[in-house]
Amino acid sequence: MLKIEVFPENAHVTTRTIPGKDNKPPRTIYEQTAYAYLGGKFPVEMKLSLEEGQPAYVAGNYTIHSSSFVVNNFGGLELKRFGMLIEPLEPEI
């Protein structure tokens, strides 16, 4: 299971604006910093994409929600390019 952690200092939404090209309007990106445990010595910093108005994930441990996966045209499992959701991990006993 992939563990994703949001630290207290990253429990907020960060916005950035990408200028428009070819007469297209600028686009605002909403994201949050988190860390993925990929099996190395340290977690790897990553960005969680958020929808406009979506609240930031609170500090804690998460895993990828099953709705974030799709089966591609070749029958393989893929992570959705957009709209990935995470859900809290159950605390270890």
N, C-alpha and C positions, 0 to 999 in steps of 0.2 A: 504494500500500500504506500502510495506517495504521500509524504508528510509535507505540508506547507505551513509555515509559521508567519504570523503577523506580529511584529513587536510593537509595544506601546507607542514608541516614537513614530511608527508608520501607520497608525490607526486614523488616517485622514486621506481625503481625496486630493490628488494633485491634478491640475489642469494645464494643458498646453495647447496652443493654437497653431495649426498648420496653415500657412497662406494658401489661398486658392490659386489654381492654375487655369489658363485658358478660359477666363471669364467665369470660373466657378467660385462660389463663396468660400471663405476660410472655414476650416473644420476644427472644432474643439474636441480634444481627446481627454477623457477622464480616466485616471488610473491610480493605482495604489501599489506601493512597494511591499513585497513579501519575500520570503526566502524558502526555496525548495531544497529538501534533503534528498540528494541524488546518489548517496552512497559514498561520497568522498569524505574527507576529514572535516570540511566545513560546508554549511548550506550555501546555496548559490542564489544571489539576488535575482529577482524576477519582477515583472510588472503584471499586475492584475488589471485587465480592462474592465471599466465600469460604465454603465449606462448613465446618461444625463439624469441627475436627480437621485441616483442610487446611492444609498448611504455607504460609507466606508465599512469594511469588515472590522470588527473589534479585535483587539489583541487576543491571540490564542492560536491553537493548532487546528489545522483543517486538512481535508483531503478533497480531491476532485469529485464533484457530484456526477453521478452516472449519466445525467442528461447532457453532460458536456462531451460525450463521445458519439460518434456516428460510424456507420459502416460505409466505406467508400464504394465506388463503382466496380472495384475489383474484389470486393468481399473482405477487405482488410479493415481493421479497427483504427480509427483516427480520432485525434482530439479536434474538436470544432475550431475553426480558425477564429471565429468571433463568438462571443456569448458564453465563454467558459464560466461555470459557477463552481464555488467551493462550499463545502459544508463542514461544520465542526466535527472534529474527531472525538470519539468517546474517550473519556479519561481512562488511563491505564490503572488497573487495580493491583 
